[in-house]
Amino acid sequence: MIKRIIISCILVIICCCADNRNYTSFIESIDIVSAFNSRGTILLSEIAEDIEYIPLETTHNSILASPNFEITDENIIVRDIKIGNQILLFSRQDGKFIKEIYRSGRGPDEYGLVPLQHFFNYKDGTFYVYSLDTKYLCALDINGETVRKIKFPEWEDPAYVGGMVRADYGTNLEEGIYLCKIPNYSGVETKKVMIYANDTILKIFPNYLQWGRNNGTITRTKSIFSTNFFKWNDQVFFKELFNDTIFRVTKDTILPRILFYCGKFSFPYDLQGEILRPNNVEHNYFLILDIAENQRYIFFQLLFRKQVYTCFYDKIRKITRVGEHTGTIPSAFIDDITGFLPFTPEKTTLNNEIIGTHNASEIMRWIDNNPKEAYKLKHRFNWLNDINEFSNPVIVIAKSK
């Protein structure tokens, strides 16, 4: 039995990894099955020692619809894809609106969409946007001026319309070097991750996994197959939705780092095409989403049978916790520090902070359902007295233990 387990682990590592086949580092395992079976209430004080709220100012020029945030020591940078595909700047100190950095347009010297992930470069303070023809990734400074343009390299592939494929933006690896995931839409894609510079392919890591009929037939159907790139400690990691492993990416290698042990609830890679069908096969498996990491913890969301669970892994104590749904309270960290809304980690900062958000509608609903607690907190947090249904979100910053 032990021999069989060891052999299986070796096969998983060989199949899931790219072209680097010799590994000496230990692959850490996060036991999702045991944690899910023992899920329960998670208190915010278990992972944080203090919490701060920053309501983003709502003005005619700063109304947010579908925001994504990046936090620095001085600023809160917001990418909003619903209202004009814009980038806005707010003060980290008090949430005051400072200015609009960018808004997409169709005119001369204007650009297109803002990337969904990693649109801000923490090292040089630039912002990434796509050119209107999507052939370039453009870096802008804080004044919206173009600093540089990176042309996406192209390569031949008869499976695509026109016979050519263009690289996309996943994240920046280091100065002047970028990477992207190559989606396996067809089921037989042989490339996994591309490292590139301006109009130059530096390296392609192969993909050894297939799904579907495995007969070489190319389909044009695009699923929700997603890859989550995230960063910690100046390193880049990624996890595919239908793969249980977190990989670290460098210019030269892809190395398996952490395995989410899901047991019989692990979604088989070769079944991912079934997610397009009405039988809802994905509801019977664990899907790991929205990974973020700091000095001590790895935070993630677990999707199972139409329920989303907030989870964390303690890298020091080697403990995994899964938050339970309790009545009308969703799976989140119960705020026993201030007594306010439950907290869901969304990302982390370089200062070991954990970032989340509360939108106006959920705040107002909480005030209506908890009048006594709300009355007390309104004396502590004056901004609660000004919240209305049109208010921008409130940034929540928890100081991690």
C-alpha positions as CSV (number, residue, x, y, z in Angstrom):
1,M,0.0,0.0,0.0
2,I,2.8,2.4,0.9
3,K,4.6,1.5,-2.3
4,R,1.5,2.3,-4.3
5,I,1.1,5.7,-2.7
6,I,4.7,6.6,-3.3
7,I,4.5,5.6,-6.9
8,S,1.3,7.5,-7.4
9,C,2.8,10.7,-5.9
10,I,5.8,10.4,-8.3
11,L,3.5,9.9,-11.3
12,V,1.5,13.0,-10.3
13,I,4.6,15.1,-10.1
14,I,6.0,13.8,-13.4
15,C,2.7,14.4,-15.2
16,C,1.8,17.8,-13.8
17,C,5.2,19.5,-14.2
18,A,6.9,21.0,-17.2
19,D,10.2,20.0,-18.6
20,N,12.1,19.9,-15.3
21,R,11.9,16.2,-14.2
22,N,14.4,16.1,-11.2
23,Y,13.1,17.4,-7.9
24,T,14.8,17.3,-4.6
25,S,12.5,19.7,-2.7
26,F,9.7,18.4,-0.6
27,I,6.2,18.9,-1.9
28,E,4.0,20.2,1.0
29,S,0.5,18.9,1.2
30,I,-2.7,20.7,2.3
31,D,-5.3,18.2,3.5
32,I,-8.6,19.6,2.2
33,V,-10.6,16.5,2.9
34,S,-9.9,16.3,6.7
35,A,-10.3,20.1,7.0
36,F,-13.6,20.1,5.2
37,N,-14.9,17.2,7.4
38,S,-14.0,19.1,10.5
39,R,-15.1,22.6,9.3
40,G,-16.4,25.1,11.8
41,T,-16.5,28.7,12.9
42,I,-13.3,30.6,12.3
43,L,-12.6,33.7,14.3
44,L,-10.8,36.6,12.8
45,S,-8.6,36.8,15.9
46,E,-7.1,33.4,15.0
47,I,-5.2,35.0,12.1
48,A,-5.2,38.8,12.7
49,E,-4.4,41.1,15.6
50,D,-6.0,44.3,14.4
51,I,-8.4,45.5,11.7
52,E,-8.8,48.8,9.9
53,Y,-11.6,50.2,7.7
54,I,-11.1,52.7,4.9
55,P,-14.4,53.8,3.2
56,L,-13.6,54.9,-0.4
57,E,-15.0,58.4,-1.1
58,T,-17.9,58.5,-3.4
59,T,-18.0,61.4,-5.9
60,H,-19.3,62.0,-9.4
61,N,-15.9,61.0,-10.7
62,S,-15.2,58.0,-8.5
63,I,-18.3,55.8,-8.6
64,L,-17.3,52.2,-8.7
65,A,-19.3,49.3,-10.2
66,S,-17.0,46.2,-10.4
67,P,-13.8,47.2,-8.7
68,N,-10.5,45.3,-8.1
69,F,-8.0,46.8,-5.7
70,E,-4.2,47.0,-5.2
71,I,-2.9,48.5,-1.9
72,T,0.4,50.4,-1.4
73,D,1.7,52.3,1.6
74,E,0.3,55.6,0.3
75,N,-2.5,54.7,-2.1
76,I,-5.4,52.4,-2.9
77,I,-5.5,51.7,-6.7
78,V,-8.7,50.6,-8.2
79,R,-9.4,49.0,-11.5
80,D,-13.1,49.1,-12.5
81,I,-14.1,47.2,-15.6
82,K,-17.8,48.2,-15.7
83,I,-17.6,52.0,-15.9
84,G,-15.3,52.9,-18.8
85,N,-12.5,50.4,-17.9
86,Q,-10.8,52.9,-15.7
87,I,-8.0,53.1,-13.0
88,L,-8.7,55.4,-10.1
89,L,-6.4,56.5,-7.2
90,F,-7.6,56.9,-3.6
91,S,-5.7,57.8,-0.5
92,R,-4.6,54.9,1.7
93,Q,-4.9,57.2,4.8
94,D,-8.5,58.2,4.6
95,G,-10.0,56.8,1.3
96,K,-10.3,60.3,-0.3
97,F,-10.5,60.2,-4.1
98,I,-7.3,61.6,-5.6
99,K,-7.7,61.3,-9.4
100,E,-8.5,59.2,-12.4
101,I,-5.3,57.7,-13.8
102,Y,-6.7,56.0,-16.9
103,R,-10.0,55.5,-18.8
104,S,-10.2,53.4,-22.0
105,G,-11.1,55.1,-25.2
106,R,-11.2,54.7,-29.0
107,G,-9.5,57.9,-30.0
108,P,-5.9,58.7,-31.0
109,D,-3.3,57.8,-28.4
110,E,-5.9,56.0,-26.3
111,Y,-5.8,52.4,-25.1
112,G,-8.2,49.5,-24.5
113,L,-9.0,47.2,-21.6
114,V,-7.2,46.9,-18.3
115,P,-6.0,43.3,-17.4
116,L,-8.2,41.5,-15.0
117,Q,-5.2,40.5,-12.8
118,H,-1.9,42.1,-11.9
119,F,-2.6,45.4,-13.6
120,F,-0.2,47.2,-11.2
121,N,3.6,46.7,-11.0
122,Y,4.6,47.3,-7.4
123,K,8.3,47.5,-8.2
124,D,8.2,50.5,-10.6
125,G,4.7,51.9,-9.9
126,T,3.4,51.5,-13.4
127,F,0.0,50.3,-14.6
128,Y,-0.7,47.9,-17.4
129,V,-3.3,48.3,-20.1
130,Y,-3.9,46.7,-23.5
131,S,-3.5,48.6,-26.8
132,L,-6.8,48.8,-28.8
133,D,-5.6,46.2,-31.2
134,T,-4.5,44.0,-28.3
135,K,-1.0,43.6,-29.9
136,Y,0.7,45.5,-27.2
137,L,0.8,45.7,-23.4
138,C,1.3,49.3,-22.4
139,A,2.8,50.5,-19.2
140,L,1.6,53.9,-17.8
141,D,2.9,56.0,-15.0
142,I,0.8,57.6,-12.3
143,N,-0.1,60.5,-14.6
144,G,-1.4,58.2,-17.3
145,E,1.6,58.8,-19.6
146,T,3.0,55.9,-21.6
147,V,6.3,54.6,-20.2
148,R,6.9,51.7,-22.5
149,K,5.1,49.3,-24.9
150,I,5.6,45.5,-24.9
151,K,4.7,43.8,-28.1
152,F,3.1,40.4,-27.6
153,P,5.0,37.7,-29.5
154,E,3.1,35.4,-31.9
155,W,3.5,31.9,-33.1
156,E,2.0,29.6,-35.7
157,D,-0.8,27.2,-34.6
158,P,-3.2,25.7,-37.2
159,A,-5.8,25.1,-34.5
160,Y,-6.6,28.8,-34.3
161,V,-8.4,31.1,-36.8
162,G,-5.8,32.6,-39.1
163,G,-3.2,30.1,-38.0
164,M,-1.5,32.4,-35.6
165,V,-1.7,32.8,-31.8
166,R,-0.7,35.9,-29.8
167,A,0.6,35.8,-26.3
168,D,-1.4,37.4,-23.5
169,Y,-0.6,39.0,-20.2
170,G,-0.6,36.9,-17.0
171,T,1.8,38.8,-14.8
172,N,5.3,40.2,-14.8
173,L,8.1,37.8,-13.8
174,E,10.9,40.4,-13.4
175,E,11.9,43.6,-15.1
176,G,11.2,43.4,-18.8
177,I,10.0,39.7,-18.6
178,Y,6.4,38.5,-18.6
179,L,4.5,35.3,-18.6
180,C,1.2,33.9,-19.6
181,K,-0.8,30.7,-19.4
182,I,-1.7,29.0,-22.7
183,P,-5.2,27.7,-22.2
184,N,-5.9,24.1,-23.1
185,Y,-9.2,24.8,-24.9
186,S,-8.8,22.0,-27.3
187,G,-7.9,19.3,-24.8
188,V,-4.7,18.5,-26.7
189,E,-2.7,21.7,-26.2
190,T,1.0,20.8,-25.9
191,K,2.1,24.2,-24.4
192,K,1.5,25.2,-20.8
193,V,3.2,28.5,-19.8
194,M,5.2,31.0,-22.0
195,I,7.9,33.3,-20.8
196,Y,8.4,36.3,-23.1
197,A,9.9,39.8,-23.5
198,N,9.2,42.5,-26.1
199,D,8.2,40.5,-29.2
200,T,10.4,37.6,-28.1
201,I,9.5,34.2,-26.8
202,L,12.1,33.3,-24.2
203,K,10.8,29.9,-23.1
204,I,7.8,27.6,-23.5
205,F,7.0,25.0,-20.8
206,P,5.2,22.0,-22.2
207,N,1.9,20.6,-21.2
208,Y,1.6,16.8,-20.7
209,L,-2.0,16.6,-19.7
210,Q,-5.0,16.1,-22.0
211,W,-8.7,16.1,-21.6
212,G,-11.8,15.1,-23.7
213,R,-11.6,12.5,-26.4
214,N,-7.8,12.7,-26.8
215,N,-8.2,12.1,-30.5
216,G,-6.6,15.3,-31.7
217,T,-9.9,16.9,-32.6
218,I,-9.8,20.7,-32.1
219,T,-12.9,22.3,-30.6
220,R,-13.5,26.1,-30.5
221,T,-15.5,25.9,-27.4
222,K,-14.1,28.1,-24.6
223,S,-14.8,27.0,-21.0
224,I,-14.1,28.8,-17.7
225,F,-10.7,27.0,-17.5
226,S,-8.8,29.5,-15.4
227,T,-5.3,29.9,-14.1
228,N,-4.7,31.9,-10.9
229,F,-1.3,33.6,-10.9
230,F,-0.3,35.0,-7.5
231,K,2.8,36.4,-5.9
232,W,4.5,36.2,-2.6
233,N,8.0,37.0,-1.4
234,D,9.0,38.2,-4.9
235,Q,8.1,34.8,-6.4
236,V,5.4,33.9,-9.0
237,F,3.1,30.9,-8.5
238,F,0.1,29.6,-10.4
239,K,-2.6,27.0,-10.0
240,E,-4.9,25.7,-12.7
241,L,-8.5,25.2,-11.7
242,F,-8.5,21.5,-12.7
243,N,-5.1,20.7,-11.2
244,D,-4.5,20.2,-7.4
245,T,-0.9,21.6,-7.5
246,I,0.5,25.0,-6.9
247,F,3.6,25.6,-9.1
248,R,6.4,28.1,-8.8
249,V,7.5,29.7,-12.1
250,T,11.0,31.0,-12.8
251,K,12.7,31.9,-16.1
252,D,14.1,28.4,-16.4
253,T,11.8,26.0,-14.5
254,I,8.3,25.2,-13.3
255,L,8.5,23.5,-9.9
256,P,5.6,21.9,-7.9
257,R,5.4,23.5,-4.5
258,I,2.2,22.6,-2.7
259,L,-0.4,19.9,-3.3
260,F,-4.1,20.4,-2.3
261,Y,-5.0,16.8,-1.2
262,C,-8.7,16.4,-2.3
263,G,-9.0,12.6,-2.2
264,K,-12.0,11.4,-4.2
265,F,-13.2,15.0,-4.5
266,S,-10.2,15.9,-6.8
267,F,-11.6,17.0,-10.2
268,P,-10.1,14.8,-12.9
269,Y,-8.2,16.8,-15.4
270,D,-9.5,14.8,-18.3
271,L,-13.2,15.5,-17.3
272,Q,-12.9,19.3,-17.5
273,G,-14.9,19.4,-20.7
274,E,-17.9,18.1,-18.8
275,I,-18.2,21.4,-17.0
276,L,-19.9,22.8,-20.1
277,R,-22.7,20.2,-19.9
278,P,-26.0,20.5,-17.9
279,N,-25.2,17.5,-15.7
280,N,-23.2,19.8,-13.3
281,V,-20.5,17.2,-12.8
282,E,-18.2,19.9,-11.2
283,H,-20.5,20.1,-8.2
284,N,-19.3,16.8,-6.9
285,Y,-15.6,17.9,-6.7
286,F,-13.5,20.4,-4.7
287,L,-12.5,23.4,-6.8
288,I,-9.8,25.7,-5.2
289,L,-10.2,29.4,-6.1
290,D,-8.7,32.9,-5.3
291,I,-5.4,32.0,-3.6
292,A,-3.5,34.6,-1.7
293,E,-0.5,34.2,0.5
294,N,1.4,36.1,3.2
295,Q,4.3,35.4,5.6
296,R,2.4,32.8,7.6
297,Y,-0.9,31.9,5.8
298,I,-2.2,30.7,2.5
299,F,-5.8,31.9,2.0
300,F,-8.2,30.4,-0.6
301,Q,-11.8,29.7,-1.4
302,L,-13.2,26.2,-1.8
303,L,-16.2,25.7,-4.1
304,F,-18.2,22.5,-3.5
305,R,-21.8,21.7,-4.3
306,K,-22.6,25.3,-5.1
307,Q,-21.3,26.5,-1.7
308,V,-18.2,28.7,-1.3
309,Y,-16.1,28.1,1.8
310,T,-13.4,30.5,3.1
311,C,-10.3,28.6,4.1
312,F,-6.7,29.1,5.3
313,Y,-3.6,27.1,5.7
314,D,-1.1,27.9,8.6
315,K,2.3,27.4,7.1
316,I,3.9,27.3,10.6
317,R,1.5,25.0,12.5
318,K,0.7,23.0,9.3
319,I,-3.1,23.3,10.0
320,T,-5.9,23.8,7.5
321,R,-9.2,25.4,8.5
322,V,-12.4,25.5,6.5
323,G,-15.1,28.0,7.6
324,E,-18.6,26.7,8.0
325,H,-21.8,28.4,6.9
326,T,-23.9,29.2,9.9
327,G,-27.5,30.2,9.3
328,T,-27.5,33.4,7.3
329,I,-23.8,33.9,8.0
330,P,-21.6,32.9,5.0
331,S,-18.4,31.0,5.3
332,A,-16.0,33.7,6.4
333,F,-13.9,34.8,9.4
334,I,-16.2,36.0,12.2
335,D,-15.0,39.5,13.2
336,D,-14.6,39.1,17.0
337,I,-12.2,42.0,17.0
338,T,-14.7,44.8,16.2
339,G,-17.9,42.8,16.1
340,F,-18.6,44.0,12.5
341,L,-19.3,42.0,9.3
342,P,-17.6,38.6,8.7
343,F,-14.3,39.1,6.8
344,T,-13.2,37.3,3.6
345,P,-9.6,37.6,2.6
346,E,-9.1,38.7,-1.1
347,K,-5.4,39.5,-1.3
348,T,-2.4,40.4,0.8
349,T,0.2,43.1,0.9
350,L,4.0,43.2,1.3
351,N,3.4,44.5,4.8
352,N,1.8,41.2,6.0
353,E,-1.7,42.7,5.7
354,I,-4.8,40.8,4.7
355,I,-7.2,42.8,2.4
356,G,-10.9,42.4,2.0
357,T,-13.9,44.6,1.1
358,H,-17.4,45.3,2.3
359,N,-19.9,46.7,-0.2
360,A,-22.6,49.2,0.8
361,S,-25.5,46.9,0.4
362,E,-24.1,44.3,2.8
363,I,-23.2,47.0,5.3
364,M,-26.7,48.4,5.2
365,R,-28.2,45.0,5.5
366,W,-26.0,44.3,8.6
367,I,-27.0,47.6,10.1
368,D,-30.7,46.8,9.7
369,N,-30.3,43.3,11.1
370,N,-28.1,44.3,14.0
371,P,-29.4,47.7,15.3
372,K,-27.8,47.4,18.8
373,E,-24.4,46.5,17.5
374,A,-24.6,49.1,14.7
375,Y,-25.4,51.8,17.3
376,K,-22.3,51.0,19.2
377,L,-20.0,50.8,16.2
378,K,-21.4,54.1,14.7
379,H,-19.8,55.9,17.7
380,R,-16.5,54.1,16.9
381,F,-16.6,54.4,13.1
382,N,-18.1,57.7,12.1
383,W,-18.2,56.7,8.5
384,L,-21.0,54.2,9.3
385,N,-23.3,57.2,9.7
386,D,-22.8,58.3,6.1
387,I,-23.2,54.9,4.4
388,N,-26.0,54.6,1.8
389,E,-26.9,52.3,-1.0
390,F,-24.9,54.3,-3.5
391,S,-21.7,54.4,-1.4
392,N,-18.4,53.0,-2.7
393,P,-17.0,49.8,-1.0
394,V,-15.1,49.9,2.3
395,I,-11.6,48.5,2.2
396,V,-10.9,46.2,5.1
397,I,-7.2,45.8,6.2
398,A,-6.4,43.1,8.8
399,K,-3.0,43.0,10.3
400,S,-1.9,39.4,10.1
401,K,-0.4,37.5,13.1
